[in-house]
Amino acid sequence: METGSTREYAGKKILELGATVPNLCVVGADLNKSTFTNLFAEKYPDRFFDVGIAEQNMVSIAAGLASSGKIPIVSTFAVFGSTRPMDQLRVGVSQPNLNVKVILTHAGLITGEDGISAQSLEDISLFLSLHSFSVLVPSDAYEAQSAVEIAVNTDGPFYIRLSRPAIPILNKEDIKLKHGGSSIMVEGSDISILACGYMVHQAIEASKILKEKHGISARVVNMYSLRPIDTEMILNCASNSQFILTAEEHFKYGGLHSLVSQVVSQNNPIKVYSVSMENYAESGTPEELVKKYGLNFQSIVEKVLANFN
Amino acid sequence: MNINEIKKLSKNIRIDILNMTSNASSGHPGGSLSSADILAVLYWNILKYDSKNPKWEDRDRFILSKSHACPVLYAALAENGYFDRSELLTFRKLDSRLQGHAHIKTPGVEMSGGSLGQGLSFGVGVALSAKLDEKNYKTYVLLGDGELNEGQNWEAIMTAKKYELGNLVAIVDKNGIQNDRFTHEVMDLNPLPEKWKSFGWECFEVDGHDVESLIKVFQSINFDNPTPKVIIADTIKGKGVSFMENNPDFHGKAANSEQLKQAIAEINNQ
């Protein structure tokens, strides 16, 4: 299966947009080789600012740039760009609704060997708590490019969550996401698996096993837009499924499971199970970690079988 | 505008600050009063702006980082026609544009604040944008001395030097008092000028209540020099009101009605 890393493809898209969006700027914090914003930096040095290892400064500078008509992208690792400048994101970006694009890489468990300090399992919840932010979680490299395009072309603050390792490519190159949309990756009639990011391909894999080995028809929906969220799709799933299972590479609280549960509980209460992180992990390869911590297709299959009637 | 006229405006601003905070029974009079002469000089003699077109592209930017001192900014903006003076007494009230800490929805307010330490970085972003657009406007950021406890300021100070932001002017309202106590007790900043200079900034020191000196120092700035500038203004917290001056109690407490009468009388007699 063809693979690609969301951070690399996003970095290439940022470079590409530099040509057509003259007020696009990038503010980085000494991780620009890893986030691939060095591509933009090399081509557009005047519009690239490296503030050093200073994430709070990075975010407030971006707010100043945005207030002056620029479209700043701030870029670093998800662990550093979320918790560390949370106050600057809250007071300086979200409350005044400034046009800052926060594009963070190395999110989630699959960051791997660097261990728990580097595995961002809180970022979705944190950005969803910032009222003005749109939150996009692309599931493959091409979706990452589309997400960047949406963020740059849509006024207001955005968070885009990207991963370190290469992950399977699920879409064609010309995939266009919709702000507030979702996509059905696999049709199914018994249950619905709502997944985001890295968990989408695991959910697709799980649906194949469920169908072939257990005769269960599982719909797989890619919830790439967490805010705005596709409420209609969630309600449609709730109406046509025995239960919903959410799958996210994130703690259970405050992420996809919480969002889906909120929508379902107020409209069409059915059971909403979760495959997600339940504790801090440890160092290891992505494959080892998702297996040990229950974030792969097997965990999804097991969760479905344990609850399916 | 001549010096006596500016002094008169400083008095008006002080009275506005006292009325606003007392009417709201809250707010931060001490650090607003210490900044009054600085804002009077800036808004009447230094800044280029058009109060009827607050978003004018070429305006100078004044960024209030010590956002709790917003009464001084609201007073200066109202005196200059950004909005009607009658709006001042809506400060901190429901449905008002004059929030307890400044928010960009208020005409003339450049930055939403309320959490210290962010304004200088924001100013760096604005100044970078000016350079990128080859605009001549200048960016002024007013900081509190207590605010310099926040490490983010020092990140911004390094960044401004790196990018040679000669169009950026930081002003420190050095009133010597922060929320709990005197700044030298909480976190001694001295020697403050040496700190800025060692980070590569051009440093000016001035009496922050001497209107003539303030004008001179602002006018002496050479913007062709790519070095960022800081003006350390020695001020008195609560300046102009005897029982507020150098009194940490009036950092975040308004005068009651009796105190208000006395305070306004004192300012009128100066």
Chai-1 contact restraints between the chains, C-beta under 6 A:
chainA,res_idxA,chainB,res_idxB,connection_type,confidence,min_distance_angstrom,max_distance_angstrom,comment,restraint_id
A,V51,B,T159,contact,1.0,0.0,6.0,A-B,restraint_1
A,A54,B,E155,contact,1.0,0.0,6.0,A-B,restraint_2
A,Q56,B,Q152,contact,1.0,0.0,6.0,A-B,restraint_3
A,N57,B,S121,contact,1.0,0.0,6.0,A-B,restraint_4
A,N57,B,Q152,contact,1.0,0.0,6.0,A-B,restraint_5
A,N57,B,E155,contact,1.0,0.0,6.0,A-B,restraint_6
A,N57,B,A156,contact,1.0,0.0,6.0,A-B,restraint_7
A,S60,B,Q118,contact,1.0,0.0,6.0,A-B,restraint_8
A,S60,B,S121,contact,1.0,0.0,6.0,A-B,restraint_9
A,S60,B,F122,contact,1.0,0.0,6.0,A-B,restraint_10
A,I61,B,S121,contact,1.0,0.0,6.0,A-B,restraint_11
A,I61,B,V124,contact,1.0,0.0,6.0,A-B,restraint_12
A,I61,B,G125,contact,1.0,0.0,6.0,A-B,restraint_13
A,A63,B,F122,contact,1.0,0.0,6.0,A-B,restraint_14
A,G64,B,F122,contact,1.0,0.0,6.0,A-B,restraint_15
A,G64,B,G125,contact,1.0,0.0,6.0,A-B,restraint_16
A,G64,B,V126,contact,1.0,0.0,6.0,A-B,restraint_17
A,L65,B,G125,contact,1.0,0.0,6.0,A-B,restraint_18
A,L65,B,S129,contact,1.0,0.0,6.0,A-B,restraint_19
A,S68,B,V126,contact,1.0,0.0,6.0,A-B,restraint_20
A,S68,B,S129,contact,1.0,0.0,6.0,A-B,restraint_21
A,K70,B,S129,contact,1.0,0.0,6.0,A-B,restraint_22
A,D87,B,S115,contact,1.0,0.0,6.0,A-B,restraint_23
A,Q88,B,Q118,contact,1.0,0.0,6.0,A-B,restraint_24
A,V91,B,G114,contact,1.0,0.0,6.0,A-B,restraint_25
A,V91,B,S115,contact,1.0,0.0,6.0,A-B,restraint_26
A,G92,B,Q118,contact,1.0,0.0,6.0,A-B,restraint_27
A,Q95,B,S112,contact,1.0,0.0,6.0,A-B,restraint_28
A,P96,B,I104,contact,1.0,0.0,6.0,A-B,restraint_29
A,P96,B,S112,contact,1.0,0.0,6.0,A-B,restraint_30
